[in-house]
Amino acid sequence: MNFHRSILANGLNVITVPMPSFESATVMIMVGAGSRYETKLNNGISHFLEHMAFKGTKNRPSALAISTLIDGIGGEFNAFTGKETTGYYIKSSSNHIDLCMDVLSDMLCNSLFDEKEIEKEKGVILEEINLYEDTPARKIGDVYENLLYKDTPMGWDIAGEKDVIKKIQRQDFINYMSSLYSADNIVIVVAGGIDSGKTKELVEKYFGKMAKFNTLRYTKVVENQTKPDMLIKEKKTEQVHVSIGIRTIPLDHQDRYPLSILASILGGGMSSRLFHQVREKRGLAYYVRSSSEHYQDCGSLVSVAGVDPKRAEEAVAVILEQYHGISNFKFPISNEEIKKAKEFVKGHLVLELEDSRSVAGFFGSQALLEKKIDKPEEVLEKIKNVTLDQVEKVAKKYFVEEGLNLAIIGNFTDGQRFEKLLRF
């Protein structure tokens, strides 16, 4: 899959990914802005801003005007907010990318931030926070990262705190955009049935006059954990949700791909070790999975599960037993497991990239967060080249007692029963 990258005079990055067999295309704006750039006084504004972008512009003064236009071309539009990036996209028939860019540039440069709309949207955001609170299988990830990164922007919820959301005003959005939404902190990615030359001309037309300025820098994560740690969020639930992980490495580290294979062996799919040991063999959980997550300056390999409250300790013990057993070769990894895990990871990437929206996100996030952009085939090659020896080494290196972290959502007031399990 080939791509073309260029930089406009104002520093804005443009990436085009022609996919000749596609009749559709995705126009995506990705900004190097997210919740890790927030303060106590505006926590949640990155996510709130994403909502407000769809609430009216100078040229299209209402949410209905924007949605009617996109619905009228049979398109779909949405946005997403993370800790390090925010994205806005429209996916449509490829003959409508001119309109898509027009709308997205209007949202980015001319949002009204109408005070009445802000007040109405506060209610929507508060209900979204309530939704997360009432969905422990989603919330457990936030609790785990709060455990890892404590009371820092990296440890705060992306959706924000209710009391802070209620106080956000129009000027807060303007100030926030003026600190991060610089042209050279933005990537425009267009993927699908497009002509790269014509597409770049359209990007120049709609985004070429955006201002460039110095942007905020994030505070780096300081990791000084010396012993196992735990955080319990007390909540009455029918199912206990646990997240058990270890600290690892940032995005650009050489251990990234061996760790992704290790995570797949542990909890990638229904034939993985944890699925077999926790669910199939013992009936302790409905879901159990593992993943290797990375930011620009930190990372974690983590396993999550929804388990029977009466057997939560057993579930935690089984997961930790697999961690320790792999790292000390009590439960050695076989060549067959390595082969299967690599095919699992590669297969999921290939399936994901059959969609132009995913392709745009694949290239955009690399352009913002990484030193180099790898094509999908280069990533697949890196996965293919992971060896058994590399996976064994990262397991031994990172599965250490002092790096263990356990987050729990459940009806527990005291964690002593779990503390004694956090040992290797």
N, C-alpha and C positions, 0 to 999 in steps of 0.2 A: 504494500500500500504506500504509494508515493504522496508526499506533501510538499507544499511550497511555502517558504517563510520569507517575509519581508518586513521592514520597519519603516513606518511613515516618518516624515520630517519632525513630527511632534513626539516621536518615540513610541508610538502605538504599534504593538506587534500584530501582524496579520498572518494567519495560517489558513491556507486553502488545501482541502483534501478531495481531489476529484475521485468520484466513485461512479464510473461510466455506466454501470448497469442500473443505477438508481434513478427513479423519476422524482424522488423527493430530495430535500436538502434541509439541513439544520444550520441556522445562524445563531451562534452562541457568543455572548460577551462574558468573559471571565475577568474578575478583578482581584488583585492581591489584597483583599480586604476580608476580614472575618472577625470572629469573636475574640481572638487573641490580641486584637488591637484595641479592645475596649477598656473602659475604666469602670470603677464602681458606680460612677454617676450616669453612665450610659449603657451598662450591660444589657445586651439584647437588641441594641440599635442596628447592628448589621442585618439581623433577621427581620426586624421591623421595617427597615429601609427596603428590603426585597419586596415586602408586601406593598409598600406605598408606591413603588414604581408602576404598579398596575392600576393606580387609583385616579389617574388623570394627569394630562400634560397641557401645555399651552395650546397645542394644536388639536388635542383630543381630550377635552376637559373632564371626562368622566370614565369610570371603569367600564361602563356599558359601551361607550364609544370605542374603546380599545378592543374589548371582547367581541363586539359586533363585527369589527373589521377583520379580526383573525378568524372568527367563525365563518365569515363570508367567503374566505378562501379555503375553508376546510382544514385550517391549520390547527396546531396545538401549541400552547405557550405556557411556560412555567418558569420557576426560578428555584434556586437552592442556596443555602448558606452553610458554610463549614467554619472551622476555626481559623483557616488560613485563606480561604477563597469564597467568593460569592459569584454566582452565575445566573444569567438571564438568557433564555433562548426561545426561538420560535422555529417550529418544524412545519414545513409545508411542501407543496408541489414546488419543484425547483424553478419554475417560471415566475414564482412570486418572491424571490429573494430580495428584489429591489424594495418592495413594500415592507418585507420583514425588517430590513435594515433601517428603513424610514421610521418604523414604529419603535424599534429598539433604541435608535439614536435619540428619538424624541423623549423616550422614557429616561434615558441616561442624562440628557442635557437640559430637559425642559419640564421635569416633574413639578407639579404645582405644590405638593405638600399642603393641601388645603386643610386648615385647622379642624373643620368639621369632620373631614374624612379621617384625620389622625385620631380624633376622639372615638369615632365609630370603630376604627381598626384596632384600637386598644382592646376593645371587647373581644374581637376575633383572636388576637394574640393571647389574651388571658385564657380563652377557652382552649386554644391549642396547647398551652402549658398544662391545663387541667387534663387534656387528653393524654399527654405524655405521663403525667402523674398516675393516671388510671390505667396505664399500659406498662406494667413492670418489665415485660420482655423488651421494650424499647428503652425504658428509663434506666435499666441496669447499666447500660453503657455510660450514661452520664455520671452515675454514682461511682463507677470504676475510675473514670478520669478525674473526678473530684478527689478520690483517694490518692491517685498518682500525683496530681499537680496542685492539690490543696487549694488555698484561697488566693489563686492567681488567675489571670485571664484564661489560661489553658485548662484550669480546673472548673471554671464556671460553665453553666448551661448556655448553649447557643441561643436558646429561646429567651433567656434573660430571667430576671427576678420580677415578680408581679409589682412590687412597690416601685421599682425603677421604671418599668413600662408605663405605669400610670402617670409618671411625671414628665415623660418625654414630650417635647414641644417641637414646633416647626423649625426653629433655629438650630436645634440639636442635629437634625438631619442635614441641614446645610453645612454646619460646622464639620460633621463627620465626612461628608463627601469632599469637602475642601481639604481634608487631611489625607485622603487615600485614593480618591477617584481621579488620579492624574493619568494623562494619556499613556505615559511610559510604565504605568502599573496595570495596564489593561491589555488583554489579548482578545482579538476578534477571530473566531474560528468558523469557517464555513465548510461543511462537509456534505457530500452527496453528488447529485447529478449536475455539476457546475463546470463552467469554464474559468480557470484560475485567473487569467488576465482580466476578463470582464468583471469578475468578482472583486478583484483588488481595486479596480476603478470605482466600484460602488462603495467600498469601504472608505476610500479616499474622499469620495463625495459626501458621505454622511458623518464620518468621524475625523476627517483630516484637520478640522479646526478646533478640536478639543484642546484644552490647555494642559500644559506640562508644568509640574511644580514638585518641590521636594515633599516626600511623603513620610508619614510616621514609620518608625521601625519597631518591631516587636521586641519585647523583653525575652531573652533566651531562658529556656528552662534550666534550672539548677537541680541536678539529681545527686542527692547525697544520702540515699537510703542505706542504712547499715543493718537493718533487721526486718523480718516480715511485718507487714502492716495490714490493717483490716478496717473496714468501715461498714457499719450496719445501718440501713435506712429502715426504721421500724414502720411497718405498714401491715394492716390486716389483709392477708391474701390467702387464697386457696392453694396457691403454689408458691414455693420459695424460689427466688431467682438469684443465682450465684454467678459471679464473674471472677475467674481465677487467672492471674496473669503474672508476667515477669517483664521487667524493663529490658528494652533491647536497643535499637539503633535508629538513626535518622534515615531519611529517604535515600541519600546518596552513598550509603555505606555498602561495602562489598558483601556483607552478610545478608543483604535484603532477600535475595532469591533463595538461598538455602533455608532461611527462616520461613519463607512462604511455603516451601515443600514440607518443612517440619510441621507447620500448622495444618496442612492438608492431611498429612499422615495421622495427626491427632484427631482432627474434627472436621474434615472436608468430605462430606457426603455420608451416605448410609452404610458404607463399608469401612469407614474410618475406625480407628481404635476406640475412641471415646464413645462413638455411637454404639459400637458393639458392647463395650464394657459397661457403660452407664445405662443405656436403654435396653438393648436386646438381651444381654446376659442377666441383668439384675432388675430391670423394670423400674429404674429410679427416676426417669425423666421422660418427658414427651419430646423436648428438643434439646440438643446439645451440639455445639459447633465451635470451631476454633478459627482464629484469623490472626494475621500478622499486620499490624497497623503502623504507619510511619508518618511523622511530620518532618518539618525542615531541620529540627534539632533534637528530636527524641522519637521514641517508638516503644511498642509493646506487643508481645505475643499473648493472646488471651483466649480463654475458653469460657463460654457462657452456657448455662443450662437452667431449665425450669424443672424443679424437682419436688418430690413428695416432702412436705414439711417434717414428717415423722422420720424421714430417712435422709435429711439434708446433710448431716455429718458424714454419713456413709458415701454420699455422692461426692462430697468434697475430697474425702480420703481416696476414693478411686481415681479421681482426676489427678491428684497430687502423686499418687502411686505411679501413674503412667508417665508423668513428667520426670520423676526421679528414676524410674526404671529405664527410660530412654537415655538419660544423661549418664547413668553409671553402668550401662550395658546389661542390666539385669533383664530388660526386655529389648533385645537388640533389634534394630531396623534391618529388614531384609532388602535385597536388591529388587525383589518383586514389589515391595511397598514403595520404594523410590520410583520405580517405573510407573506404577499406577498413580502415584501422587503427582508426578510431572504431567502425565496425560490429563489428569483431572484439572490442574491449574491451567494448562494450555487450552483445553477444551472449553473451559468457562470463558477465557479471554476471547477465543474465536467466536463463540456464540454471542458474547456481549457486543463485539464489533460488527455484527451484522446490522446494527442500527446506527443511522447517521448521528443521532444525538449522543450516543455513547462514544462514537469516533471523535466527535467534537470535544467531548469532555476528556478523552484520552490524551489528545494532543494539547489542549488548552492547559490542563493542570501541569503537564510537564514543562510547558513554556513558562509558566509562572513560578513554579516551585523547584525546578531542577536545572542543572547546569547544561544538560544536553537533552535533546528530544530523540528518543528511540522510536523507530517505526515498529509496528506490531511484530513483524518478522524478526526484528532484532531482539525484542523482548522474548519471543518464543525460543529463540536460539539460546538466550541466557538461561531460560528455564531448563531447556534440554541439556545444557552443559553442567547442571548441578550434579555433584557426585555424592555417593554415600558417605565418603569421608568428610565432605563439607558439612553435611547435615548432622553427622555425629559430633563434629567439632562445635557447631553452634549450639547444639543441645547441651553439651558439657559446659560451654562457656557461659550461657545465659540462664540455664536452669540451676540457679544457686539460691540457697535459702535466704540470703539477705535481700534478694530482689523480688521475693514473693509478695503478691498483693491479692487480697480477697475482699470483694465487695458483695454485699448481700441485701436483698430487699425481702423482708418477711416479718412475721410477728415475733420478733426476738427483742428483748430489752437488754440482753447481755450476751457478749460474744465469747465468753471463756471456753465454751464447749468447742468453738472453732479454732481459737487461738492455739490450743494444744496440737492441732492438726498441721499447723504451718511449720513443718519441720521436714528436712530431708535427711 
